[in-house]
């Protein structure tokens, strides 16, 4: 389409006259006679945006007819493209196109104001999901039908009615019936902005009044600083103390302080899942970060480079270690504070969730005089806690127990702990070489990261030392393949490796709101596969005690691979991943999934939580099993 002498024309040069055909019939006939039109194919015409605009009265029949002719002649690809051209020329408005889309999909087009949106409805979805998918809950309605009395329907507004995947995802997340309406993307963005601005309006006096006493230990000395007295000097000091003390009281493992464009978001990781605590005003962010840097002896003037530090505090007469990590982002410095509570490692192996037969076998491995005992799993799966608990089982008075860590997470009085410092050349390998000259009985290595460290660990195991360490693998069997990949010969692995314990952490059902329930249809196949009675499933309905999550606390699930003579022979023969997994499953030792199923049957956790933690592992396991069957 183009403009000639001030008139809108089609690609063929025929003017789009806004007058009706009755006013000038000859003009319409002359225009149509100059067009080449292909023969009709007999195919039915599919309604599109142009047809909807015509029905709405936004286009005249003449303009609509010329659009269809240009589409038929191939001068424009579709009537939708033509409608976009009309938008650029000012003949229609952006809302006209959205209203036309709503008409095509049989939906209502609604003009929405931020103040009309119900807060309860808006909070059904995460703000990031709303923004990325341009779909926003606006209200909760109750059905008027008698057979559905009291049933609630969530009204969601979208600027992309064709995005059925987003609509289905909303239905899955909210588990509610949906009523979809159409609105502009600008409206959804304005609604999000209004709720974000509302969330940063806090009464910090009320927050600070709930703060517990926090004492900071400076430079590992017994000179304790009473932060309760210092809190009167600055609201920022009191606020930081509140964040730390609340994290400890809530059982959080990490505090995330994240600067955004308009506010600072503060989140806690509780039971392995992040929960948003609050959003503080952005103007407070530099002061909060500076206070944390001062507490951890970091450079407050350096904002361009990451920094790491630590703080020792006393909260409610408990010693707590905090690990500080700063990271520059486009909105400012982000800080993550890891909370290390020594109480979590003093519980003993019997409280970690191991089944009796697994714990007996693992205890037997801890008492071995030499060899390597590995604990594997992803970050945050509790590997360090398991190793520390194993060390606590040993007699520190009769054994020389030494650890090499980066960093030293928990201080144990019965052993010698060394923190590596790669800046001065004190890495794992160098420390281990020196440690072997210290007449150790038991060596705990924080992590086997490279071939050099692995080689020294193997040599220590072969020369009469018991070596405990961690490795990042998905399951127990793949640890052998991982050691081969980083340069350890298979025959050395077979000679030195005693056992591998793989583990994950699953959330426990909240005891306050635990109840029977029926699993969704998509999960029934997993229930049947695991042998769980569908009528004996439990979950947490959600309450204040569990922050409406249905879960409180975590427990471990484990698989223990004990390397016997048959397994040693297979390592020497073929240490490939598929073969190691096949041999492990043939040994009938329970896998991670099997151990998790036991806890589902016991009502400790849910089938959904078990699948969340082990699904990818099970998929790879099934793939390897099927590959092996095909080869055979």
ZATORTI-566343 format. One line per 2 residues: number of its first residue (from 1); their letters; for each residue x, y, z of C-alpha. Coordinates in steps of 0.02 Angstrom, whole numbers. Example, Ala and Ser with C-alpha at 12.3 -4.5 7.8 and 13.67 -1.06 7.14 Angstrom:
2
1 = as = 615:-225:390  684:-53:357
END
This chain:
632
1 = xx = 0:0:0  56:179:-34
3 = xx = -8:358:-30  -45:449:-195
5 = xx = -105:630:-196  -150:616:-13
7 = xx = -255:458:-38  -217:285:34
9 = xx = -194:163:-111  -168:-23:-132
11 = xx = -10:-95:-209  -99:-88:-377
13 = xx = -121:99:-361  -308:96:-330
15 = xx = -363:224:-199  -440:163:-35
17 = xx = -592:278:-36  -682:289:131
19 = xx = -846:331:40  -969:193:8
21 = xx = -989:108:-162  -1163:185:-182
23 = xx = -1086:360:-185  -969:319:-330
25 = xx = -1005:151:-412  -908:186:-573
27 = xx = -749:222:-478  -759:53:-391
29 = xx = -785:-40:-555  -639:50:-640
31 = xx = -526:9:-494  -569:-174:-493
33 = xx = -550:-192:-683  -367:-142:-669
35 = xx = -327:-283:-550  -265:-454:-600
37 = xx = -359:-583:-500  -316:-768:-501
39 = xx = -452:-895:-532  -549:-947:-379
41 = xx = -487:-1111:-309  -643:-1152:-213
43 = xx = -550:-1146:-47  -647:-1071:98
45 = xx = -588:-904:166  -518:-909:343
47 = xx = -569:-761:449  -423:-650:497
49 = xx = -390:-483:580  -449:-386:427
51 = xx = -617:-475:433  -632:-437:618
53 = xx = -590:-254:589  -726:-247:455
55 = xx = -853:-326:573  -806:-201:708
57 = xx = -832:-56:587  -650:-4:593
59 = xx = -630:-36:404  -747:10:262
61 = xx = -798:-128:140  -695:-42:4
63 = xx = -534:-44:105  -567:-223:160
65 = xx = -599:-277:-21  -439:-198:-85
67 = xx = -341:-282:55  -409:-451:5
69 = xx = -368:-418:-177  -188:-372:-136
71 = xx = -172:-529:-32  -243:-636:-172
73 = xx = -124:-558:-297  25:-587:-183
75 = xx = 70:-403:-164  56:-422:26
77 = xx = 75:-583:121  -83:-575:227
79 = xx = -223:-464:281  -140:-459:453
81 = xx = 12:-378:373  -101:-255:287
83 = xx = -185:-214:453  -13:-176:525
85 = xx = 16:-57:379  -150:28:415
87 = xx = -93:47:596  67:134:541
89 = xx = -35:252:432  -149:297:576
91 = xx = -309:224:502  -331:110:653
93 = xx = -268:109:833  -163:-24:923
95 = xx = -310:-69:1032  -413:-100:874
97 = xx = -296:-242:825  -303:-317:1000
99 = xx = -493:-303:999  -495:-389:829
101 = xx = -387:-530:896  -505:-549:1043
103 = xx = -651:-561:923  -563:-695:820
105 = xx = -529:-801:975  -702:-773:1046
107 = xx = -634:-677:1195  -682:-515:1280
109 = xx = -574:-361:1254  -563:-268:1418
111 = xx = -490:-99:1466  -408:-127:1636
113 = xx = -342:-1:1762  -209:-50:1891
115 = xx = -324:-1:2035  -457:-123:1970
117 = xx = -342:-274:1988  -370:-380:2144
119 = xx = -213:-406:2247  -264:-583:2294
121 = xx = -281:-627:2110  -119:-541:2057
123 = xx = -18:-637:2187  -70:-803:2110
125 = xx = 76:-785:1988  256:-728:2003
127 = xx = 290:-553:1935  432:-615:1823
129 = xx = 317:-745:1744  183:-612:1716
131 = xx = 305:-496:1629  391:-627:1521
133 = xx = 227:-704:1461  121:-544:1457
135 = xx = -20:-627:1551  -88:-557:1714
137 = xx = -218:-616:1841  -341:-475:1872
139 = xx = -487:-546:1973  -564:-699:2055
141 = xx = -745:-733:2012  -866:-861:2081
143 = xx = -973:-962:1963  -1161:-930:1961
145 = xx = -1201:-1107:1905  -1288:-1211:2037
147 = xx = -1187:-1367:2000  -1026:-1270:2026
149 = xx = -1079:-1169:2178  -933:-1086:2263
151 = xx = -807:-1135:2128  -685:-994:2093
153 = xx = -628:-939:1921  -470:-839:1893
155 = xx = -487:-698:1767  -324:-674:1672
157 = xx = -286:-538:1546  -164:-568:1404
159 = xx = -99:-467:1260  -58:-627:1165
161 = xx = -217:-733:1153  -130:-850:1030
163 = xx = -5:-904:1162  -100:-1057:1222
165 = xx = 55:-1127:1307  62:-979:1428
167 = xx = -123:-998:1465  -101:-1184:1500
169 = xx = 48:-1147:1612  -58:-1023:1713
171 = xx = -190:-1157:1733  -58:-1281:1792
173 = xx = 20:-1160:1916  -142:-1094:1992
175 = xx = -246:-1254:1975  -399:-1146:1945
177 = xx = -526:-1127:1807  -478:-982:1694
179 = xx = -575:-845:1608  -464:-762:1478
181 = xx = -486:-583:1422  -377:-476:1309
183 = xx = -292:-313:1353  -137:-217:1298
185 = xx = 41:-259:1350  60:-83:1418
187 = xx = -85:-114:1537  -3:-272:1605
189 = xx = 161:-181:1629  73:-38:1722
191 = xx = -13:-164:1837  155:-246:1879
193 = xx = 236:-78:1914  94:-25:2029
195 = xx = 108:-183:2134  299:-174:2141
197 = xx = 291:5:2204  162:-49:2334
199 = xx = 272:-193:2397  419:-82:2445
201 = xx = 314:20:2566  362:-57:2733
203 = xx = 357:1:2912  536:-39:2957
205 = xx = 507:7:3140  390:-142:3153
207 = xx = 517:-254:3067  662:-203:3176
209 = xx = 562:-224:3337  559:-412:3299
211 = xx = 749:-423:3289  846:-547:3396
213 = xx = 1011:-504:3480  1160:-525:3364
215 = xx = 1341:-519:3419  1488:-511:3297
217 = xx = 1652:-599:3333  1797:-496:3264
219 = xx = 1948:-585:3191  1908:-749:3281
221 = xx = 1946:-665:3449  1835:-670:3603
223 = xx = 1803:-484:3589  1614:-490:3555
225 = xx = 1528:-336:3487  1355:-304:3552
227 = xx = 1257:-256:3397  1101:-221:3498
229 = xx = 1187:-65:3569  1256:-18:3398
231 = xx = 1084:-38:3321  1029:125:3402
233 = xx = 1159:220:3299  1089:178:3127
235 = xx = 929:101:3055  1036:13:2924
237 = xx = 1135:-81:3058  974:-136:3140
239 = xx = 902:-188:2973  1053:-296:2927
241 = xx = 1049:-376:3100  864:-412:3074
243 = xx = 898:-500:2908  1032:-611:2986
245 = xx = 938:-654:3145  776:-692:3051
247 = xx = 870:-803:2929  940:-905:3074
249 = xx = 771:-917:3160  685:-968:2997
251 = xx = 816:-1102:2961  874:-1018:2799
253 = xx = 1035:-1080:2720  1065:-924:2613
255 = xx = 1016:-740:2608  1006:-660:2435
257 = xx = 1011:-469:2427  977:-423:2246
259 = xx = 967:-246:2174  832:-219:2043
261 = xx = 783:-68:1939  661:5:2067
263 = xx = 691:-92:2229  804:-214:2320
265 = xx = 738:-392:2328  782:-496:2481
267 = xx = 757:-684:2472  793:-830:2589
269 = xx = 834:-1006:2533  735:-1119:2650
271 = xx = 733:-1307:2625  822:-1284:2458
273 = xx = 691:-1164:2385  702:-974:2375
275 = xx = 565:-873:2460  548:-685:2442
277 = xx = 551:-603:2613  528:-421:2562
279 = xx = 573:-283:2442  663:-136:2520
281 = xx = 684:39:2444  826:47:2319
283 = xx = 900:200:2405  944:89:2554
285 = xx = 1043:-35:2450  1217:48:2452
287 = xx = 1207:70:2641  1154:-112:2667
289 = xx = 1298:-176:2560  1424:-62:2646
291 = xx = 1368:-122:2818  1390:-305:2767
293 = xx = 1563:-266:2695  1616:-180:2856
295 = xx = 1559:-331:2958  1659:-450:2846
297 = xx = 1815:-339:2831  1792:-312:2643
299 = xx = 1840:-157:2543  1687:-45:2539
301 = xx = 1764:65:2404  1783:-80:2281
303 = xx = 1620:-104:2187  1685:-166:2019
305 = xx = 1757:-334:2072  1682:-483:2166
307 = xx = 1738:-504:2346  1727:-646:2473
309 = xx = 1729:-634:2662  1660:-710:2820
311 = xx = 1579:-658:2983  1568:-751:3148
313 = xx = 1413:-704:3247  1322:-761:3403
315 = xx = 1133:-766:3394  1031:-829:3541
317 = xx = 1190:-900:3618  1227:-999:3459
319 = xx = 1386:-981:3359  1346:-949:3175
321 = xx = 1470:-930:3032  1421:-821:2884
323 = xx = 1506:-833:2714  1491:-671:2613
325 = xx = 1501:-660:2423  1478:-497:2326
327 = xx = 1451:-486:2138  1435:-329:2029
329 = xx = 1275:-327:1924  1200:-200:1805
331 = xx = 1089:-131:1946  1221:-132:2083
333 = xx = 1311:-256:2195  1222:-418:2236
335 = xx = 1266:-503:2401  1236:-684:2450
337 = xx = 1261:-732:2632  1278:-917:2668
339 = xx = 1224:-965:2844  1325:-1106:2921
341 = xx = 1255:-1175:3083  1368:-1302:3170
343 = xx = 1214:-1384:3249  1168:-1457:3080
345 = xx = 1322:-1571:3079  1313:-1625:3259
347 = xx = 1153:-1725:3239  1237:-1889:3190
349 = xx = 1214:-2002:3040  1058:-2081:3115
351 = xx = 964:-1916:3095  1009:-1885:2912
353 = xx = 871:-1999:2847  972:-2154:2797
355 = xx = 878:-2317:2796  947:-2440:2927
357 = xx = 1032:-2555:2801  1114:-2408:2710
359 = xx = 1173:-2329:2872  1246:-2494:2934
361 = xx = 1342:-2517:2771  1401:-2336:2770
363 = xx = 1459:-2347:2952  1558:-2501:2906
365 = xx = 1645:-2402:2767  1686:-2259:2887
367 = xx = 1777:-2384:3000  1887:-2453:2860
369 = xx = 2075:-2427:2891  2113:-2370:2714
371 = xx = 2037:-2336:2543  1929:-2199:2469
373 = xx = 1750:-2160:2520  1662:-2036:2405
375 = xx = 1502:-1938:2432  1425:-1871:2271
377 = xx = 1283:-1758:2220  1248:-1583:2154
379 = xx = 1283:-1423:2247  1173:-1405:2401
381 = xx = 1133:-1590:2418  1210:-1605:2592
383 = xx = 1375:-1690:2548  1479:-1588:2671
385 = xx = 1355:-1621:2812  1367:-1808:2779
387 = xx = 1557:-1804:2781  1565:-1701:2940
389 = xx = 1440:-1818:3023  1550:-1965:2972
391 = xx = 1703:-1881:3049  1605:-1856:3210
393 = xx = 1584:-2045:3220  1773:-2067:3231
395 = xx = 1883:-2066:3386  1979:-1903:3372
397 = xx = 2085:-1946:3525  2160:-2103:3447
399 = xx = 2162:-2050:3264  2254:-1910:3174
401 = xx = 2111:-1837:3073  2150:-1696:2951
403 = xx = 2043:-1601:2826  2084:-1497:2672
405 = xx = 1940:-1380:2626  1896:-1227:2524
407 = xx = 1831:-1148:2632  1827:-1228:2804
409 = xx = 1639:-1229:2830  1626:-1294:3009
411 = xx = 1760:-1293:3143  1787:-1463:3224
413 = xx = 1891:-1469:3382  1944:-1651:3364
415 = xx = 2033:-1635:3197  2160:-1525:3104
417 = xx = 2081:-1418:2970  2174:-1331:2829
419 = xx = 2097:-1201:2714  2174:-1192:2541
421 = xx = 2230:-1025:2469  2267:-1036:2284
423 = xx = 2329:-856:2278  2488:-909:2370
425 = xx = 2501:-1081:2289  2418:-1178:2431
427 = xx = 2298:-1280:2327  2225:-1452:2362
429 = xx = 2368:-1547:2283  2506:-1449:2371
431 = xx = 2417:-1463:2539  2390:-1650:2520
433 = xx = 2574:-1680:2479  2624:-1593:2639
435 = xx = 2486:-1675:2739  2547:-1850:2694
437 = xx = 2708:-1809:2789  2604:-1770:2945
439 = xx = 2568:-1953:2985  2378:-1942:2956
441 = xx = 2257:-2085:2986  2105:-2004:2905
443 = xx = 2106:-1869:2771  1950:-1775:2720
445 = xx = 1964:-1680:2554  1830:-1549:2525
447 = xx = 1815:-1592:2340  1913:-1687:2208
449 = xx = 1919:-1559:2069  2064:-1611:1957
451 = xx = 2174:-1757:1908  2320:-1705:2018
453 = xx = 2213:-1703:2176  2134:-1869:2126
455 = xx = 2304:-1950:2097  2367:-1897:2269
457 = xx = 2205:-1958:2350  2225:-2128:2267
459 = xx = 2408:-2137:2321  2359:-2095:2500
461 = xx = 2225:-2230:2499  2347:-2360:2432
463 = xx = 2476:-2318:2566  2364:-2352:2714
465 = xx = 2257:-2196:2738  2068:-2179:2739
467 = xx = 2019:-2039:2619  1847:-1958:2622
469 = xx = 1798:-1834:2486  1657:-1766:2378
471 = xx = 1629:-1772:2191  1499:-1687:2079
473 = xx = 1409:-1827:1988  1227:-1874:1961
475 = xx = 1235:-2047:2038  1354:-2167:2123
477 = xx = 1402:-2270:1971  1453:-2119:1866
479 = xx = 1587:-2074:1995  1701:-2209:1925
481 = xx = 1685:-2139:1750  1715:-1963:1817
483 = xx = 1880:-2017:1899  1935:-2097:1736
485 = xx = 1891:-1938:1641  2002:-1830:1752
487 = xx = 2151:-1944:1727  2151:-2086:1854
489 = xx = 2190:-2257:1783  2049:-2385:1799
491 = xx = 2161:-2512:1889  2205:-2382:2022
493 = xx = 2021:-2343:2049  1980:-2527:2067
495 = xx = 2120:-2548:2194  2082:-2395:2302
497 = xx = 1895:-2359:2296  1793:-2434:2438
499 = xx = 1621:-2358:2414  1522:-2214:2339
501 = xx = 1371:-2133:2423  1257:-2030:2310
503 = xx = 1128:-1919:2392  993:-1788:2368
505 = xx = 887:-1687:2488  697:-1693:2477
507 = xx = 577:-1582:2574  473:-1661:2712
509 = xx = 284:-1644:2720  228:-1513:2845
511 = xx = 161:-1603:3000  36:-1464:3035
513 = xx = -60:-1478:2872  -22:-1657:2818
515 = xx = -170:-1745:2737  -218:-1880:2613
517 = xx = -242:-1829:2433  -264:-1899:2258
519 = xx = -117:-1877:2140  -148:-1785:1975
521 = xx = -172:-1891:1819  1:-1848:1750
523 = xx = 83:-1921:1905  -14:-2084:1915
525 = xx = 106:-2174:1798  250:-2134:1917
527 = xx = 146:-2190:2066  107:-2356:1980
529 = xx = 288:-2378:1926  350:-2352:2103
531 = xx = 225:-2473:2180  147:-2342:2295
533 = xx = -36:-2363:2339  -126:-2211:2259
535 = xx = -245:-2209:2408  -101:-2191:2531
537 = xx = -24:-2031:2466  2:-1880:2578
539 = xx = 44:-1698:2550  41:-1533:2643
541 = xx = -111:-1426:2607  -17:-1267:2655
543 = xx = -24:-1167:2817  64:-1024:2905
545 = xx = 187:-1144:2987  257:-1199:2818
547 = xx = 233:-1031:2731  95:-1113:2626
549 = xx = 224:-1223:2540  164:-1387:2616
551 = xx = 343:-1432:2668  450:-1405:2823
553 = xx = 629:-1468:2836  724:-1588:2726
555 = xx = 783:-1768:2733  912:-1860:2630
557 = xx = 885:-1998:2503  1035:-2108:2466
559 = xx = 1109:-2243:2358  1266:-2333:2417
561 = xx = 1380:-2421:2294  1496:-2540:2388
563 = xx = 1642:-2591:2276  1663:-2780:2297
565 = xx = 1779:-2897:2202  1654:-2921:2059
567 = xx = 1635:-2734:2038  1825:-2710:2041
569 = xx = 1839:-2832:1898  1710:-2737:1797
571 = xx = 1802:-2572:1828  1960:-2648:1757
573 = xx = 1864:-2720:1610  1752:-2574:1558
575 = xx = 1733:-2416:1665  1610:-2334:1543
577 = xx = 1458:-2248:1616  1331:-2366:1536
579 = xx = 1424:-2520:1599  1447:-2452:1775
581 = xx = 1263:-2409:1790  1213:-2579:1720
583 = xx = 1322:-2672:1845  1257:-2565:1989
585 = xx = 1075:-2602:1947  1113:-2787:1926
587 = xx = 1184:-2787:2102  1007:-2751:2168
589 = xx = 1072:-2612:2280  931:-2482:2303
591 = xx = 946:-2326:2196  906:-2146:2242
593 = xx = 732:-2166:2172  704:-2328:2267
595 = xx = 755:-2245:2430  641:-2097:2392
597 = xx = 494:-2214:2359  516:-2287:2533
599 = xx = 499:-2112:2606  344:-2080:2500
601 = xx = 266:-2240:2567  312:-2187:2744
603 = xx = 223:-2020:2717  385:-1922:2741
605 = xx = 384:-1836:2572  277:-1825:2415
607 = xx = 292:-1908:2246  302:-1733:2167
609 = xx = 451:-1688:2275  538:-1852:2236
611 = xx = 515:-1825:2049  575:-1645:2063
613 = xx = 739:-1703:2138  768:-1864:2039
615 = xx = 674:-1845:1874  824:-1797:1767
617 = xx = 924:-1936:1850  787:-2063:1812
619 = xx = 774:-2005:1631  961:-2031:1604
621 = xx = 949:-2198:1695  807:-2256:1583
623 = xx = 900:-2199:1428  1058:-2292:1477
625 = xx = 957:-2448:1517  870:-2443:1348
627 = xx = 1036:-2412:1260  1110:-2565:1344
629 = xx = 960:-2671:1293  979:-2614:1112
631 = xx = 1164:-2658:1111  1129:-2830:1183
END
